[in-house]
Amino acid sequence: MVQIGLNIIWAYGSISSFQLNKLYKPFGAIDVNMKNSSSGIQKGHAFVKFKSQEEAYIAQQKTNGTNIGDITITVEVQEYQTILVKRSLTNDKQNLTSNRKLSTANSQLNTESKQTVISSTQRKSKGFIPKQIGYTSKSYLQQSSSMNLFDETPQYEDFEIVKKLFGGAMGKTFVVRHKPSGLLYVMKRVDYLDEKDKKMADDEIAQMKLLSSKYTVRLIWTFIKKPDMHVITEYCSRGDLRKLMKELQTLPEAERIERVWEIFAQIVLALSFMHSRKVIHRDIKPENIFIMKDGSARLGDFGLSKIINENDYYAKAAGTKFYFAPEVFMQQKMYYETDIYALGIVIFECLTGIHPFLAQNEEETINNIKNGIFAQLPNWVPTEMKKTIMKMISVV
């Protein structure tokens, strides 16, 4: 049986099982296993078991960076060791290779990270399941630890609008400043009156809680001020990938290749994580990939994402036509592979600045997609990258 839980880590001091039980019981925790007892400057480590994945994800979101006394805890969602052992026995060599860690976005992407892309983007591959999820960056930890996450949820009056953003599958979106902390966030205002609007808003919030990872835009708070639901997420200060594409075209070819490898690998990991949670994004495009201050990429806008249940293997067509795979036009159905196809188009655009299937008008562009007629990548693109992208956007 798969056991889901939280890895709790702290850098110094002593935290008891009683304190952790008191903290996590309200979230549905069923057991606390103290890995070691800490004192002085030694690290502390505990594992908190939960009945369900959803309970663990919510608890991680609410408690990561929390202070117990004067001790700050770091919280990661992790599947229990028994399932990891089972996976290690059943995964093939390719999936094991694809599970390697990425280097940071500011360093050169190494050979292992390139292999992650190559082995994870075969359109008929199931991809890999990351062992650890719920990663939290240092900057996010600093923000979280500066706020008491058990205080009352902020109100609309706690924010001031800095500027309006455009795009997104639903709602009006703004950059806002949280007055008590001075930090910038993104606020999405979503209609929350009729049942259809409520379901759309609730579904997207549930998706964001489920899909929290290093490579996805994170949910911070939600609250209702009638007639709207307000969704507060982290702020990706460098905008979306469409904006960055223009900058990429000005870089020397070698530098552009390395930068695109980094973005490529990070979004592959985001998609692999989503698919392991049985979720199809359905709207992969440059406008839904966001760039952080440090240059790292985050996948966002889950308004059209769809959970695939045990009886289904596809979702109804949704999203942006120019990033549809041929089978979407033919069958009006979307699969996990559909996301991979769209990402192939995005990476082609990052390298060249043009859409691979672009024609004189929409109809001709769609016909190119259906028939697999696309432009060729320049000769300066490395062979391994070129082959990978061509496999992603080829008719299957």
Disulfide bonds with the S-S distance in Angstrom:
none
